[in-house]
Amino acid sequence: MNKKKSIYPYLLVAPAVLVILCVVFIPVCNAVLMSFQSYDLRRPKNIAWIHFQNYIEAFGDPLFQSALIRTLLWVLFGVGFQFIFGFILALILNQQFRGRGVVRALSMIPWVTPGVLIGLMWRWIYDGNNGVLNDILLKLGLIQEKIPFLSEVSTAFPAVIVTIVWQGIPFFALMLLAALQGVPQDMYEAADIDGATKLQKLFFITLPSIKNTIFVTVLLRIIWVANSVDVIFNMTEGGPAYSTQTLSVYIYQKANALNLGYASAMAIILALCLLVVVVPYLKMNFSEEK
């Protein structure tokens, strides 16, 4: 009887473990193996082990180098502004005002909209001929002629960053709002009695109380934004002149061209880069909790 009881919990988690093995672990192992091969489906007869040649080729590839730097900027500005504006929105939605439920529901629209649709919608907004953004700026007198935002190297990358920021704000707002509602109100009441200002309450009560939620949401968004393909690809396909080509987009393009070995090597490098960011972040958070 005791033996059956000890096996029962493992039987409950077995389906989930099996799914993780099939969906995550096995494909990752397969990608690692392909990264050491000349796995090009355009020449299937030439598939062979080439050891670290794909990795050496990647670090000598100017497109890979520029895509890697652009990915760092993409994550830094994308996640950074998402957090700032998401936190501001969470503070607003945490206040009592008429129609708050409707505003909360409407604010989630960018997050629940599919990335492909967001890319197509913002491509139309930025369109140099019929885009609504150019129309608004012309009517306000801020520009004298239409700007092809996604066709100019100087404006394309900032434009896609604005799009990813718009998409991610509701995620931060929702998660941080849930955390804000768990902060005890008596802490704010005690601070009011002591004469604390709003900024003091923000930095000494609010932020310390929700720091674990901030940690989790930022970590998730770093991973998701770094791996984002759909928004950029549907807006610019990495152009013009590779100015919006992040590493995930470059990997997708190489895989789509059936050069799976080289794409797998770059995917492993991207995963290792994320580990370099995530592991110190995790270590810092756990050390603060001790």
Backbone as CSV, one residue per row, in Angstrom:
resi,resn,N_x,N_y,N_z,CA_x,CA_y,CA_z,C_x,C_y,C_z
1,MET,0.827,-1.210,0.000,0.000,0.000,0.000,0.861,1.260,0.000
2,ASN,1.908,1.244,0.854,2.814,2.403,0.922,3.569,2.582,-0.384
3,LYS,3.894,1.433,-1.006,4.609,1.505,-2.280,3.730,2.125,-3.353
4,LYS,2.442,1.741,-3.366,1.508,2.312,-4.330,1.355,3.813,-4.123
5,LYS,1.298,4.224,-2.868,1.171,5.647,-2.562,2.391,6.424,-3.039
6,SER,3.577,5.819,-2.924,4.794,6.515,-3.339,4.879,6.656,-4.857
7,ILE,4.269,5.704,-5.592,4.295,5.749,-7.051,3.238,6.706,-7.601
8,TYR,2.154,6.872,-6.900,1.005,7.640,-7.378,1.362,9.069,-7.809
9,PRO,2.145,9.844,-7.028,2.496,11.207,-7.474,3.266,11.228,-8.791
10,TYR,4.122,10.220,-8.988,4.900,10.153,-10.225,4.004,9.847,-11.424
11,LEU,2.975,9.042,-11.190,2.029,8.750,-12.264,1.248,9.999,-12.663
12,LEU,0.976,10.881,-11.692,0.235,12.098,-11.978,1.039,13.066,-12.842
13,VAL,2.344,13.158,-12.573,3.175,14.111,-13.325,3.749,13.493,-14.599
14,ALA,3.596,12.177,-14.766,4.181,11.497,-15.919,3.702,12.061,-17.257
15,PRO,2.380,12.319,-17.455,1.949,12.889,-18.755,2.602,14.234,-19.066
16,ALA,2.716,15.103,-18.044,3.345,16.413,-18.262,4.823,16.256,-18.611
17,VAL,5.508,15.347,-17.908,6.926,15.092,-18.188,7.093,14.551,-19.605
18,LEU,6.191,13.665,-20.020,6.250,13.090,-21.367,6.066,14.162,-22.437
19,VAL,5.125,15.067,-22.205,4.888,16.160,-23.154,6.119,17.058,-23.252
20,ILE,6.726,17.388,-22.101,7.922,18.240,-22.086,9.069,17.561,-22.838
21,LEU,9.222,16.255,-22.636,10.266,15.522,-23.336,10.059,15.573,-24.850
22,CYS,8.817,15.392,-25.287,8.525,15.348,-26.722,8.572,16.715,-27.381
23,VAL,8.100,17.730,-26.657,7.948,19.060,-27.247,9.187,19.923,-27.057
24,VAL,9.912,19.721,-25.950,11.045,20.600,-25.632,12.378,19.862,-25.680
25,PHE,12.537,18.834,-24.859,13.846,18.219,-24.668,14.379,17.572,-25.938
26,ILE,13.555,16.741,-26.585,14.014,16.034,-27.790,14.338,17.013,-28.931
27,PRO,13.482,18.019,-29.231,13.849,18.990,-30.273,15.126,19.770,-29.956
28,VAL,15.330,20.102,-28.671,16.552,20.825,-28.299,17.784,19.953,-28.549
29,CYS,17.707,18.695,-28.137,18.818,17.772,-28.388,19.077,17.611,-29.888
30,ASN,18.013,17.533,-30.654,18.141,17.410,-32.109,18.792,18.650,-32.709
31,ALA,18.421,19.846,-32.189,19.023,21.092,-32.684,20.512,21.139,-32.360
32,VAL,20.883,20.672,-31.163,22.302,20.638,-30.791,23.081,19.735,-31.735
33,LEU,22.516,18.581,-32.039,23.183,17.648,-32.960,23.309,18.258,-34.356
34,MET,22.244,18.889,-34.846,22.287,19.485,-36.190,23.276,20.630,-36.271
35,SER,23.518,21.320,-35.141,24.441,22.454,-35.159,25.878,22.032,-35.451
36,PHE,26.171,20.739,-35.280,27.508,20.218,-35.568,27.560,19.514,-36.927
37,GLN,26.516,19.729,-37.736,26.455,19.083,-39.043,26.253,20.114,-40.158
38,SER,26.648,19.737,-41.354,26.330,20.543,-42.541,24.941,20.113,-43.001
39,TYR,23.945,20.469,-42.185,22.580,19.962,-42.380,21.811,20.923,-43.271
40,ASP,22.072,20.823,-44.568,21.406,21.667,-45.556,20.517,20.780,-46.419
41,LEU,19.176,20.958,-46.275,18.237,20.102,-46.992,18.234,20.355,-48.498
42,ARG,18.881,21.427,-48.939,19.011,21.641,-50.378,20.018,20.669,-50.983
43,ARG,20.918,20.163,-50.117,21.907,19.165,-50.551,21.906,18.016,-49.541
44,PRO,20.828,17.233,-49.498,20.691,16.192,-48.473,21.771,15.115,-48.520
45,LYS,22.377,14.914,-49.673,23.429,13.890,-49.780,24.732,14.332,-49.126
46,ASN,24.862,15.643,-48.878,26.110,16.171,-48.302,26.037,16.374,-46.795
47,ILE,24.966,15.888,-46.147,24.852,16.026,-44.690,25.956,15.206,-44.024
48,ALA,26.752,15.896,-43.200,27.885,15.221,-42.548,28.304,16.013,-41.317
49,TRP,29.058,15.360,-40.443,29.571,16.032,-39.245,30.689,16.988,-39.621
50,ILE,30.583,18.215,-39.166,31.629,19.212,-39.439,32.101,19.866,-38.140
51,HIS,31.715,19.262,-37.010,32.145,19.712,-35.677,31.750,21.175,-35.432
52,PHE,32.689,22.059,-35.156,32.364,23.441,-34.768,32.377,24.411,-35.954
53,GLN,32.341,23.899,-37.167,32.455,24.757,-38.334,31.305,25.760,-38.430
54,ASN,30.087,25.333,-38.091,28.943,26.252,-38.133,29.116,27.409,-37.149
55,TYR,29.650,27.103,-35.982,29.862,28.142,-34.965,30.961,29.113,-35.395
56,ILE,32.027,28.565,-35.964,33.126,29.409,-36.460,32.627,30.313,-37.583
57,GLU,31.827,29.728,-38.478,31.270,30.511,-39.580,30.343,31.607,-39.076
58,ALA,29.573,31.293,-38.026,28.632,32.281,-37.479,29.367,33.496,-36.929
59,PHE,30.393,33.265,-36.125,31.118,34.394,-35.521,31.939,35.166,-36.550
60,GLY,32.145,34.584,-37.722,32.815,35.317,-38.794,31.849,35.936,-39.786
61,ASP,30.555,35.755,-39.534,29.510,36.263,-40.423,29.128,37.686,-40.008
62,PRO,29.357,38.694,-40.867,29.007,40.076,-40.510,27.518,40.251,-40.204
63,LEU,26.665,39.507,-40.914,25.226,39.602,-40.669,24.874,39.058,-39.286
64,PHE,25.552,37.991,-38.887,25.313,37.439,-37.550,25.760,38.423,-36.481
65,GLN,26.918,39.034,-36.672,27.440,39.983,-35.687,26.508,41.187,-35.520
66,SER,26.057,41.752,-36.630,25.157,42.904,-36.556,23.804,42.501,-35.984
67,ALA,23.327,41.291,-36.321,22.050,40.814,-35.791,22.121,40.595,-34.285
68,LEU,23.264,40.132,-33.804,23.441,39.910,-32.366,23.407,41.230,-31.597
69,ILE,24.117,42.232,-32.114,24.114,43.561,-31.472,22.717,44.155,-31.522
70,ARG,22.055,44.004,-32.663,20.702,44.549,-32.805,19.720,43.847,-31.866
71,THR,19.951,42.565,-31.612,19.092,41.827,-30.675,19.238,42.377,-29.259
72,LEU,20.457,42.724,-28.879,20.686,43.309,-27.554,19.932,44.632,-27.415
73,LEU,19.977,45.462,-28.447,19.247,46.732,-28.427,17.739,46.496,-28.439
74,TRP,17.311,45.522,-29.219,15.899,45.146,-29.324,15.338,44.763,-27.952
75,VAL,16.099,43.940,-27.219,15.655,43.494,-25.890,15.749,44.633,-24.878
76,LEU,16.853,45.380,-24.917,17.067,46.452,-23.943,15.978,47.511,-24.033
77,PHE,15.755,48.048,-25.223,14.760,49.112,-25.383,13.336,48.553,-25.364
78,GLY,13.142,47.387,-25.983,11.810,46.810,-26.025,11.274,46.475,-24.645
79,VAL,12.027,45.689,-23.890,11.587,45.280,-22.551,11.617,46.464,-21.586
80,GLY,12.624,47.326,-21.732,12.734,48.479,-20.834,11.526,49.396,-20.907
81,PHE,11.141,49.773,-22.105,9.988,50.669,-22.262,8.667,49.950,-21.969
82,GLN,8.608,48.659,-22.253,7.411,47.898,-21.884,7.192,47.951,-20.375
83,PHE,8.269,47.761,-19.630,8.150,47.778,-18.172,7.754,49.164,-17.663
84,ILE,8.407,50.205,-18.165,8.124,51.563,-17.690,6.661,51.932,-17.921
85,PHE,6.203,51.782,-19.176,4.830,52.169,-19.491,3.811,51.185,-18.899
86,GLY,4.192,49.908,-18.805,3.305,48.931,-18.183,3.111,49.208,-16.710
87,PHE,4.170,49.636,-16.032,4.074,49.965,-14.610,3.210,51.208,-14.398
88,ILE,3.392,52.193,-15.263,2.556,53.410,-15.177,1.083,53.051,-15.390
89,LEU,0.822,52.195,-16.389,-0.563,51.782,-16.657,-1.131,50.993,-15.486
90,ALA,-0.322,50.151,-14.864,-0.779,49.376,-13.709,-1.144,50.296,-12.549
91,LEU,-0.337,51.336,-12.329,-0.633,52.295,-11.255,-1.946,53.024,-11.531
92,ILE,-2.190,53.359,-12.806,-3.439,54.044,-13.168,-4.638,53.113,-12.971
93,LEU,-4.515,51.876,-13.438,-5.618,50.924,-13.341,-5.873,50.484,-11.901
94,ASN,-4.908,50.711,-11.030,-5.077,50.351,-9.616,-5.875,51.403,-8.849
95,GLN,-6.127,52.549,-9.483,-6.898,53.615,-8.842,-8.399,53.359,-9.030
96,GLN,-9.174,53.983,-8.159,-10.634,53.884,-8.258,-11.162,54.985,-9.183
97,PHE,-11.817,54.598,-10.271,-12.448,55.570,-11.156,-13.572,54.885,-11.919
98,ARG,-14.483,55.679,-12.422,-15.651,55.146,-13.113,-15.245,54.495,-14.436
99,GLY,-15.786,53.307,-14.689,-15.463,52.589,-15.917,-14.130,51.881,-15.869
100,ARG,-13.600,51.639,-14.673,-12.279,51.019,-14.548,-12.251,49.620,-15.175
101,GLY,-13.330,48.850,-15.001,-13.380,47.504,-15.563,-13.295,47.504,-17.076
102,VAL,-13.980,48.463,-17.711,-13.954,48.559,-19.172,-12.554,48.937,-19.649
103,VAL,-11.941,49.895,-18.959,-10.588,50.334,-19.329,-9.599,49.187,-19.175
104,ARG,-9.745,48.418,-18.103,-8.857,47.264,-17.889,-9.005,46.256,-19.027
105,ALA,-10.235,45.999,-19.441,-10.471,45.038,-20.520,-9.896,45.540,-21.843
106,LEU,-10.134,46.812,-22.161,-9.646,47.378,-23.415,-8.124,47.438,-23.465
107,SER,-7.494,47.664,-22.316,-6.031,47.772,-22.280,-5.338,46.453,-22.602
108,MET,-6.069,45.343,-22.548,-5.487,44.033,-22.833,-5.477,43.699,-24.328
109,ILE,-6.127,44.518,-25.141,-6.258,44.211,-26.568,-4.903,43.989,-27.263
110,PRO,-3.896,44.860,-27.062,-2.612,44.611,-27.740,-1.982,43.276,-27.372
111,TRP,-2.195,42.833,-26.135,-1.555,41.594,-25.690,-2.230,40.360,-26.281
112,VAL,-3.554,40.394,-26.419,-4.281,39.221,-26.921,-4.324,39.177,-28.443
113,THR,-3.894,40.249,-29.108,-3.882,40.260,-30.572,-2.705,39.437,-31.090
114,PRO,-2.911,38.536,-32.043,-1.803,37.728,-32.584,-0.690,38.601,-33.165
115,GLY,0.553,38.144,-32.997,1.706,38.908,-33.461,1.691,39.164,-34.956
116,VAL,1.206,38.187,-35.728,1.129,38.358,-37.190,0.206,39.523,-37.530
117,LEU,-0.948,39.573,-36.862,-1.905,40.644,-37.114,-1.348,42.000,-36.675
118,ILE,-0.617,42.010,-35.555,0.002,43.253,-35.081,1.006,43.764,-36.109
119,GLY,1.818,42.848,-36.648,2.789,43.247,-37.662,2.138,43.842,-38.888
120,LEU,1.077,43.203,-39.363,0.371,43.708,-40.543,-0.317,45.054,-40.255
121,MET,-0.901,45.185,-39.058,-1.604,46.416,-38.701,-0.643,47.600,-38.617
122,TRP,0.497,47.393,-37.958,1.460,48.485,-37.809,2.198,48.776,-39.111
123,ARG,2.315,47.785,-39.976,2.896,48.051,-41.292,2.010,49.014,-42.063
124,TRP,0.695,48.866,-41.917,-0.227,49.799,-42.557,-0.157,51.171,-41.895
125,ILE,-0.037,51.203,-40.558,0.063,52.486,-39.845,1.285,53.260,-40.308
126,TYR,2.413,52.548,-40.509,3.667,53.204,-40.899,3.802,53.405,-42.406
127,ASP,2.853,52.936,-43.187,2.972,52.981,-44.645,3.276,54.401,-45.136
128,GLY,4.242,54.494,-46.059,4.668,55.804,-46.537,3.688,56.485,-47.461
129,ASN,2.740,55.728,-48.020,1.764,56.315,-48.946,0.394,56.508,-48.315
130,ASN,-0.116,55.461,-47.684,-1.479,55.516,-47.152,-1.545,55.308,-45.640
131,GLY,-0.416,55.375,-44.960,-0.383,55.132,-43.524,-1.064,56.222,-42.715
132,VAL,-1.768,55.799,-41.658,-2.498,56.753,-40.824,-1.549,57.650,-40.031
133,LEU,-0.365,57.154,-39.684,0.577,57.963,-38.907,1.042,59.175,-39.710
134,ASN,1.385,58.972,-40.968,1.779,60.099,-41.820,0.645,61.100,-41.968
135,ASP,-0.569,60.608,-42.088,-1.732,61.483,-42.236,-1.914,62.361,-41.005
136,ILE,-1.761,61.763,-39.822,-1.910,62.518,-38.570,-0.807,63.566,-38.431
137,LEU,0.432,63.164,-38.718,1.562,64.085,-38.570,1.464,65.246,-39.555
138,LEU,0.976,64.964,-40.760,0.801,66.033,-41.754,-0.271,67.021,-41.299
139,LYS,-1.380,66.521,-40.769,-2.460,67.389,-40.325,-2.062,68.223,-39.109
140,LEU,-1.173,67.669,-38.283,-0.695,68.416,-37.114,0.427,69.390,-37.487
141,GLY,0.911,69.308,-38.710,1.978,70.190,-39.157,3.345,69.818,-38.636
142,LEU,3.506,68.580,-38.144,4.791,68.142,-37.588,5.767,67.712,-38.677
143,ILE,5.249,67.334,-39.840,6.103,66.988,-40.983,5.555,67.683,-42.226
144,GLN,6.413,67.892,-43.221,6.014,68.569,-44.449,5.739,67.601,-45.591
145,GLU,6.301,66.399,-45.494,6.065,65.382,-46.510,6.042,64.006,-45.845
146,LYS,5.440,63.058,-46.534,5.277,61.732,-45.959,6.623,61.031,-45.768
147,ILE,6.708,60.268,-44.664,7.939,59.554,-44.328,7.711,58.059,-44.497
148,PRO,8.518,57.373,-45.303,8.397,55.906,-45.427,9.118,55.233,-44.249
149,PHE,8.452,55.170,-43.120,9.088,54.728,-41.876,9.776,53.372,-41.993
150,LEU,9.132,52.422,-42.654,9.687,51.073,-42.720,10.604,50.867,-43.923
151,SER,10.788,51.894,-44.725,11.669,51.796,-45.889,12.971,52.541,-45.697
152,GLU,13.089,53.280,-44.605,14.304,54.037,-44.312,15.093,53.328,-43.204
153,VAL,16.392,53.212,-43.397,17.242,52.546,-42.412,17.195,53.262,-41.067
154,SER,17.116,54.588,-41.089,17.164,55.372,-39.853,15.887,55.278,-39.028
155,THR,14.769,54.923,-39.651,13.486,54.911,-38.935,12.887,53.515,-38.756
156,ALA,13.340,52.537,-39.518,12.713,51.208,-39.493,12.873,50.526,-38.135
157,PHE,14.090,50.532,-37.591,14.314,49.833,-36.322,13.585,50.503,-35.156
158,PRO,13.652,51.839,-35.008,12.827,52.467,-33.962,11.337,52.184,-34.130
159,ALA,10.874,52.078,-35.385,9.457,51.817,-35.631,9.038,50.448,-35.119
160,VAL,9.862,49.424,-35.359,9.489,48.087,-34.885,9.626,47.982,-33.372
161,ILE,10.536,48.755,-32.778,10.645,48.774,-31.313,9.378,49.363,-30.701
162,VAL,8.859,50.444,-31.298,7.599,51.035,-30.817,6.481,49.998,-30.871
163,THR,6.471,49.201,-31.921,5.426,48.181,-32.083,5.512,47.120,-30.991
164,ILE,6.715,46.609,-30.720,6.860,45.558,-29.708,6.587,46.108,-28.313
165,VAL,6.905,47.392,-28.102,6.592,48.025,-26.819,5.077,48.106,-26.639
166,TRP,4.386,48.535,-27.691,2.912,48.628,-27.649,2.295,47.275,-27.349
167,GLN,2.854,46.220,-27.938,2.311,44.880,-27.731,2.525,44.399,-26.295
168,GLY,3.670,44.717,-25.686,4.024,44.139,-24.388,3.571,44.923,-23.177
169,ILE,3.145,46.172,-23.352,2.707,46.990,-22.207,1.595,46.308,-21.404
170,PRO,0.546,45.759,-22.038,-0.529,45.142,-21.257,-0.080,43.967,-20.400
171,PHE,0.922,43.209,-20.859,1.410,42.080,-20.063,1.977,42.572,-18.738
172,PHE,2.842,43.583,-18.807,3.393,44.145,-17.580,2.291,44.766,-16.727
173,ALA,1.358,45.474,-17.373,0.276,46.126,-16.636,-0.561,45.105,-15.879
174,LEU,-0.893,43.993,-16.531,-1.732,42.966,-15.907,-1.011,42.306,-14.730
175,MET,0.226,41.913,-14.943,0.982,41.225,-13.888,1.265,42.149,-12.711
176,LEU,1.663,43.377,-13.004,1.988,44.315,-11.930,0.734,44.791,-11.208
177,LEU,-0.378,44.897,-11.938,-1.640,45.275,-11.298,-2.057,44.225,-10.274
178,ALA,-1.925,42.958,-10.640,-2.256,41.875,-9.700,-1.372,41.950,-8.456
179,ALA,-0.087,42.287,-8.652,0.821,42.405,-7.511,0.480,43.624,-6.656
180,LEU,0.125,44.737,-7.303,-0.212,45.959,-6.567,-1.428,45.757,-5.666
181,GLN,-2.376,44.961,-6.127,-3.579,44.734,-5.340,-3.318,43.862,-4.123
182,GLY,-2.146,43.234,-4.090,-1.781,42.421,-2.929,-0.962,43.169,-1.893
183,VAL,-0.627,44.427,-2.171,0.139,45.232,-1.203,-0.811,45.690,-0.087
184,PRO,-0.489,45.410,1.172,-1.372,45.793,2.284,-1.586,47.310,2.348
185,GLN,-2.844,47.726,2.431,-3.163,49.148,2.470,-2.720,49.815,3.765
186,ASP,-2.611,49.025,4.850,-2.213,49.635,6.130,-0.785,50.170,6.092
187,MET,0.039,49.637,5.166,1.392,50.164,5.005,1.349,51.590,4.467
188,TYR,0.445,51.822,3.498,0.291,53.177,2.950,-0.320,54.115,3.993
189,GLU,-1.249,53.616,4.791,-1.870,54.440,5.828,-0.851,54.847,6.883
190,ALA,0.017,53.909,7.248,1.073,54.232,8.212,2.048,55.254,7.633
191,ALA,2.341,55.112,6.334,3.242,56.054,5.674,2.617,57.451,5.611
192,ASP,1.297,57.514,5.375,0.600,58.811,5.367,0.680,59.489,6.733
193,ILE,0.531,58.706,7.784,0.628,59.267,9.141,2.011,59.832,9.404
194,ASP,3.038,59.141,8.857,4.424,59.609,9.045,4.784,60.750,8.109
195,GLY,3.853,61.115,7.224,4.096,62.237,6.319,4.913,61.892,5.091
196,ALA,4.887,60.634,4.649,5.657,60.219,3.464,5.038,60.790,2.195
197,THR,5.886,61.150,1.254,5.418,61.640,-0.046,5.063,60.469,-0.948
198,LYS,4.460,60.767,-2.098,4.080,59.717,-3.039,5.304,58.979,-3.579
199,LEU,6.377,59.727,-3.837,7.594,59.080,-4.323,8.208,58.171,-3.269
200,GLN,8.190,58.599,-2.030,8.722,57.777,-0.947,7.914,56.496,-0.793
201,LYS,6.593,56.610,-0.904,5.752,55.409,-0.819,6.009,54.483,-2.005
202,LEU,6.283,55.083,-3.169,6.554,54.281,-4.364,7.835,53.468,-4.208
203,PHE,8.911,54.150,-3.755,10.220,53.501,-3.704,10.450,52.668,-2.443
204,PHE,9.741,52.969,-1.368,9.982,52.252,-0.122,8.867,51.273,0.263
205,ILE,7.716,51.352,-0.419,6.623,50.419,-0.128,6.235,49.626,-1.370
206,THR,5.855,50.347,-2.436,5.312,49.681,-3.621,6.335,48.780,-4.304
207,LEU,7.469,49.361,-4.704,8.457,48.583,-5.444,9.029,47.411,-4.646
208,PRO,9.408,47.594,-3.374,9.884,46.423,-2.615,8.828,45.336,-2.451
209,SER,7.557,45.725,-2.376,6.485,44.746,-2.171,6.214,43.910,-3.413
210,ILE,6.500,44.448,-4.592,6.187,43.722,-5.834,7.455,43.324,-6.594
211,LYS,8.597,43.338,-5.938,9.859,43.087,-6.636,9.925,41.682,-7.238
212,ASN,9.314,40.682,-6.563,9.335,39.323,-7.114,8.535,39.234,-8.406
213,THR,7.405,39.935,-8.459,6.604,39.961,-9.693,7.360,40.679,-10.793
214,ILE,8.022,41.773,-10.460,8.837,42.498,-11.438,9.926,41.580,-11.987
215,PHE,10.548,40.840,-11.109,11.619,39.923,-11.498,11.116,38.894,-12.511
216,VAL,9.986,38.258,-12.221,9.450,37.211,-13.089,9.011,37.777,-14.438
217,THR,8.287,38.888,-14.417,7.771,39.463,-15.666,8.903,39.947,-16.575
218,VAL,9.899,40.604,-16.006,11.032,41.079,-16.814,11.778,39.894,-17.412
219,LEU,11.972,38.849,-16.613,12.681,37.662,-17.093,11.942,37.007,-18.248
220,LEU,10.632,36.859,-18.106,9.831,36.257,-19.173,9.867,37.092,-20.445
221,ARG,9.737,38.399,-20.294,9.722,39.264,-21.471,11.078,39.313,-22.169
222,ILE,12.170,39.229,-21.417,13.494,39.177,-22.038,13.579,37.975,-22.966
223,ILE,13.114,36.822,-22.480,13.163,35.593,-23.274,12.231,35.691,-24.477
224,TRP,11.003,36.169,-24.256,10.023,36.236,-25.342,10.414,37.240,-26.414
225,VAL,10.877,38.409,-26.000,11.237,39.444,-26.977,12.468,39.027,-27.774
226,ALA,13.446,38.418,-27.102,14.652,37.965,-27.804,14.324,36.939,-28.882
227,ASN,13.290,36.128,-28.633,12.906,35.085,-29.592,11.789,35.518,-30.538
228,SER,11.369,36.769,-30.448,10.251,37.239,-31.263,10.647,37.305,-32.744
229,VAL,9.780,36.762,-33.591,10.006,36.777,-35.034,8.822,37.397,-35.774
230,ASP,7.606,37.046,-35.341,6.407,37.359,-36.117,6.211,38.847,-36.382
231,VAL,6.420,39.691,-35.363,6.177,41.132,-35.526,7.131,41.731,-36.553
232,ILE,8.435,41.500,-36.361,9.430,42.079,-37.276,9.268,41.512,-38.683
233,PHE,9.095,40.203,-38.784,9.059,39.581,-40.112,7.868,40.066,-40.918
234,ASN,6.730,40.268,-40.269,5.543,40.722,-40.985,5.565,42.220,-41.266
235,MET,6.451,42.950,-40.591,6.564,44.381,-40.849,7.634,44.693,-41.890
236,THR,8.804,44.076,-41.740,9.935,44.456,-42.596,10.691,43.278,-43.193
237,GLU,10.466,42.049,-42.686,11.227,40.867,-43.088,12.730,41.064,-42.834
238,GLY,13.062,41.896,-41.875,14.465,42.124,-41.536,15.097,43.297,-42.250
239,GLY,14.416,43.889,-43.192,14.957,45.019,-43.960,14.544,46.339,-43.352
240,PRO,14.861,47.442,-44.017,15.675,47.531,-45.257,17.166,47.430,-44.941
241,ALA,17.901,46.810,-45.829,19.353,46.648,-45.694,19.721,46.016,-44.354
242,TYR,18.932,45.013,-43.924,19.156,44.260,-42.688,19.068,45.122,-41.420
243,SER,18.475,46.306,-41.516,18.463,47.227,-40.368,17.541,46.781,-39.243
244,THR,16.615,45.861,-39.512,15.725,45.354,-38.462,15.896,43.847,-38.273
245,GLN,16.994,43.319,-38.754,17.221,41.874,-38.686,17.826,41.503,-37.327
246,THR,17.000,41.019,-36.430,17.497,40.509,-35.155,17.970,39.072,-35.360
247,LEU,18.586,38.511,-34.330,19.147,37.168,-34.463,18.051,36.125,-34.689
248,SER,16.923,36.279,-34.019,15.832,35.313,-34.204,15.288,35.368,-35.633
249,VAL,15.219,36.550,-36.210,14.762,36.684,-37.591,15.772,36.061,-38.555
250,TYR,17.054,36.286,-38.296,18.108,35.716,-39.137,18.084,34.191,-39.061
251,ILE,17.861,33.647,-37.862,17.755,32.197,-37.692,16.573,31.661,-38.499
252,TYR,15.441,32.358,-38.401,14.250,31.936,-39.141,14.512,31.952,-40.649
253,GLN,15.191,32.972,-41.132,15.461,33.074,-42.567,16.376,31.945,-43.043
254,LYS,17.390,31.627,-42.244,18.294,30.535,-42.608,17.580,29.185,-42.558
255,ALA,16.733,28.991,-41.539,15.981,27.739,-41.444,14.979,27.627,-42.590
256,ASN,14.373,28.751,-42.952,13.413,28.767,-44.057,14.098,28.483,-45.387
257,ALA,15.395,28.812,-45.451,16.186,28.501,-46.643,16.753,27.085,-46.596
258,LEU,16.312,26.309,-45.590,16.652,24.886,-45.418,18.084,24.647,-44.962
259,ASN,18.789,25.696,-44.535,20.132,25.518,-43.976,19.983,25.303,-42.469
260,LEU,19.512,24.127,-42.088,19.145,23.852,-40.703,20.353,23.735,-39.777
261,GLY,21.485,23.297,-40.295,22.676,23.178,-39.468,23.161,24.528,-38.980
262,TYR,23.278,25.469,-39.907,23.730,26.816,-39.556,22.705,27.519,-38.681
263,ALA,21.418,27.345,-38.992,20.357,27.947,-38.185,20.369,27.386,-36.768
264,SER,20.604,26.090,-36.633,20.652,25.469,-35.306,21.827,25.998,-34.493
265,ALA,22.961,26.188,-35.134,24.131,26.719,-34.431,23.851,28.122,-33.899
266,MET,23.219,28.960,-34.722,22.891,30.317,-34.265,21.831,30.289,-33.162
267,ALA,20.908,29.331,-33.235,19.888,29.205,-32.192,20.524,28.813,-30.860
268,ILE,21.503,27.930,-30.894,22.205,27.532,-29.663,22.976,28.719,-29.094
269,ILE,23.595,29.513,-29.960,24.319,30.704,-29.500,23.356,31.685,-28.837
270,LEU,22.173,31.871,-29.445,21.164,32.756,-28.855,20.729,32.239,-27.488
271,ALA,20.537,30.928,-27.375,20.150,30.336,-26.090,21.227,30.553,-25.036
272,LEU,22.490,30.414,-25.435,23.594,30.633,-24.492,23.679,32.103,-24.074
273,CYS,23.422,33.003,-25.022,23.411,34.436,-24.691,22.314,34.750,-23.674
274,LEU,21.147,34.126,-23.838,20.062,34.321,-22.881,20.435,33.762,-21.515
275,LEU,21.156,32.642,-21.503,21.613,32.087,-20.227,22.584,33.024,-19.527
276,VAL,23.437,33.682,-20.303,24.387,34.636,-19.732,23.646,35.775,-19.031
277,VAL,22.487,36.148,-19.575,21.679,37.208,-18.969,20.843,36.668,-17.815
278,VAL,20.229,35.506,-18.027,19.254,34.976,-17.069,19.907,34.446,-15.796
279,VAL,21.019,33.711,-15.923,21.637,33.087,-14.742,22.084,34.117,-13.707
280,PRO,22.819,35.193,-14.091,23.151,36.213,-13.077,21.915,36.888,-12.496
281,TYR,20.892,37.051,-13.342,19.639,37.657,-12.886,18.983,36.782,-11.821
282,LEU,18.949,35.458,-12.072,18.401,34.523,-11.091,19.239,34.502,-9.823
283,LYS,20.564,34.488,-9.996,21.461,34.452,-8.846,21.300,35.686,-7.974
284,MET,21.157,36.846,-8.616,20.970,38.094,-7.876,19.668,38.076,-7.083
285,ASN,18.607,37.547,-7.716,17.302,37.522,-7.044,17.309,36.580,-5.851
286,PHE,17.909,35.391,-6.031,17.937,34.418,-4.950,18.828,34.888,-3.795
287,SER,19.930,35.585,-4.116,20.815,36.084,-3.068,20.126,37.169,-2.234
288,GLU,19.245,37.946,-2.875,18.506,38.977,-2.146,17.460,38.368,-1.221
289,GLU,16.916,37.190,-1.612,15.889,36.554,-0.800,16.456,35.897,0.457
290,LYS,17.735,35.530,0.420,18.349,34.819,1.575,18.566,35.740,2.757
